[in-house]
């Protein structure tokens, strides 16, 4: 197909040259343009469908994966074409692909992560679990080696180069008051998982910290982000939680293994180990959140976040709306609703909300006074 496209483009160039007297530099420009268009066209025509590989940890979960395939009940956004396979039907093509067996061997949960949908290339794992929420069991996870339509907060594009850990999973909750706190548990579970792997393998710990409300930072650079979306149906909240983490990809910021190489020349973190450790930690923390609330987890959370004692300038309009006033507040922690709790220099307590427009939460905070 590519050869035919190039041949057609070349003949078009010859016909154009016979019709007009073209200078050599201009001929070169036209040929380069024609070549670019031909290659792009050939790639579009030969773009293979996405592949979705289904797996389960237990025998019953493997049967469930089999029924998902046989019923053809799964779908992708924008009617993207895809082929569905069971794990035994597929062979790993390269060491770069996510190793399902390695992941399942370390998974110790009773619910989360036990039914797996893996793909070497997907538009968005978040779209997969959101669109198929009612078709797959609660706790199911979708993992992709590469995303080409990854999403961040407020529909921002999340860059998803090869080497990143990209996954989304499903959660179901009844108490709407704790739904906003789930993203904090996801962040905390990831920091705890990375600490656990360092301790288990005798490597230097990586100081991955939480930037409120849903970013992960290492050495002052962003290495991960969390996205939680929810819908309400049949008196339950259906939550889709997405995670993006730089493991081997040093671009666009830095990665966990790039930081590890500066500390040790040996062990490198693997995506499979991080994912299983994450779900082992998340299930434990989530159980506490649902049964006891966030308070028992606050101390652990505050040890991992970046903001205790941080002073923030909040800009507010004056009563006559003509002047922009600046108020300095100091972060104390989180309010019960999950927003930032802060205290002004005059002792007044306030709750800080993002304005919904700023890319950086801390440049668009709105202050609400607390009585």
HUTAGI-V784919 format. One record per pair of residues at least 6 apart in sequence whose C-alpha atoms are under 6 Angstrom apart, sorted by sequence separation. I is the first residue (numbers start at 1). J is the second residue. D is the distance in Angstrom with one decimal. If there is no record, write none. Layout:
# HUTAGI-V784919
[[I/J/D] [I/J/D]]
This chain:
# HUTAGI-V784919
[[56/62/4.3] [151/157/4.8] [152/158/5.2] [210/216/4.8] [216/222/5.9] [217/223/5.4] [231/237/5.7] [249/255/5.8] [317/323/5.8] [334/340/4.7] [335/341/5.3] [343/349/4.5] [358/364/5.4] [55/62/5.8] [150/157/5.8] [151/158/4.9] [198/205/5.3] [209/216/5.6] [216/223/5.7] [231/238/5.3] [248/255/5.8] [317/324/4.6] [333/340/6.0] [334/341/4.9] [342/349/5.9] [354/361/5.6] [150/158/4.9] [209/217/5.2] [216/224/4.7] [230/238/5.3] [247/255/5.1] [316/324/5.6] [317/325/5.8] [333/341/5.1] [342/350/5.4] [208/217/5.6] [215/224/5.8] [216/225/5.8] [230/239/4.2] [246/255/4.7] [247/256/5.0] [248/257/5.7] [316/325/5.1] [332/341/5.4] [355/364/5.3] [55/65/5.8] [208/218/4.9] [215/225/4.4] [229/239/5.6] [247/257/5.9] [315/325/5.6] [331/341/6.0] [332/342/5.1] [341/351/4.9] [354/364/5.6] [355/365/5.7] [54/65/5.6] [214/225/5.9] [229/240/5.3] [257/268/5.9] [315/326/4.6] [331/342/4.2] [340/351/5.6] [354/365/4.5] [214/226/5.1] [228/240/5.6] [314/326/5.7] [330/342/5.2] [340/352/5.1] [353/365/5.3] [147/160/5.4] [228/241/4.4] [314/327/5.2] [329/342/6.0] [330/343/5.3] [352/365/5.9] [353/366/5.0] [146/160/6.0] [227/241/5.8] [313/327/5.6] [329/343/5.4] [352/366/5.5] [227/242/4.9] [313/328/4.5] [329/344/4.3] [352/367/4.7] [146/162/5.7] [226/242/5.7] [312/328/5.6] [351/367/5.8] [125/142/5.7] [226/243/4.8] [312/329/5.4] [351/368/5.1] [311/329/5.6] [350/368/5.4] [225/244/5.4] [311/330/4.4] [350/369/4.3] [224/244/5.3] [310/330/5.6] [350/370/4.9] [224/245/4.2] [309/330/5.8] [310/331/5.4] [349/370/5.6] [144/166/5.7] [223/245/5.8] [309/331/5.3] [121/144/5.8] [124/147/5.6] [143/166/5.8] [223/246/5.3] [308/331/6.0] [118/142/5.7] [120/144/5.5] [121/145/5.9] [123/147/5.1] [143/167/4.3] [9/34/5.8] [115/140/4.8] [116/141/5.1] [117/142/4.5] [118/143/4.8] [119/144/4.8] [120/145/4.8] [121/146/4.8] [122/147/5.0] [123/148/4.8] [124/149/5.4] [142/167/5.5] [113/139/5.7] [116/142/5.9] [118/144/5.8] [121/147/5.8] [123/149/4.5] [124/150/4.9] [142/168/5.3] [112/139/4.1] [113/140/5.3] [141/168/5.6] [111/139/5.7] [113/141/5.3] [141/169/4.2] [140/169/5.4] [139/169/6.0] [140/170/5.8] [51/82/5.4] [53/84/5.9] [139/170/4.9] [6/38/5.8] [49/81/5.2] [50/82/4.3] [51/83/4.9] [52/84/4.8] [53/85/4.8] [54/86/4.9] [55/87/5.6] [138/170/5.4] [139/171/5.8] [223/255/5.9] [5/38/5.4] [49/82/4.8] [53/86/5.4] [54/87/5.9] [138/171/5.8] [53/87/5.8] [2/42/5.1] [125/167/5.9] [126/168/5.4] [125/168/5.5] [76/128/5.9] [57/114/5.3] [56/114/5.7] [56/115/4.5] [55/115/6.0] [55/116/5.1] [54/116/5.8] [174/236/4.8] [54/117/4.8] [173/236/5.7] [174/237/6.0] [53/117/5.6] [173/237/5.1] [53/118/5.1] [172/237/5.6] [52/118/5.7] [172/238/4.8] [52/119/4.9] [172/239/5.9] [51/119/5.6] [171/239/5.0] [170/239/5.9] [170/240/4.8] [169/240/5.8] [169/241/5.4] [168/241/5.3] [168/242/4.0] [167/242/5.8] [167/243/5.4] [166/243/5.9] [166/244/4.7] [165/244/5.8] [165/245/5.0] [164/245/5.6] [164/246/4.6] [164/247/5.2] [193/277/5.1] [163/248/4.6] [164/249/5.9] [193/278/5.0] [163/249/4.7] [190/278/5.4] [189/278/5.7] [189/281/5.3] [189/282/5.0] [210/304/5.9] [211/305/6.0] [209/304/5.1] [210/305/4.2] [211/306/5.7] [209/305/5.2] [210/306/6.0] [165/271/5.9] [126/242/5.8] [181/338/6.0] [103/272/4.7] [107/276/4.9] [106/276/5.9] [109/280/5.7] [108/280/5.9] [103/276/5.8]]
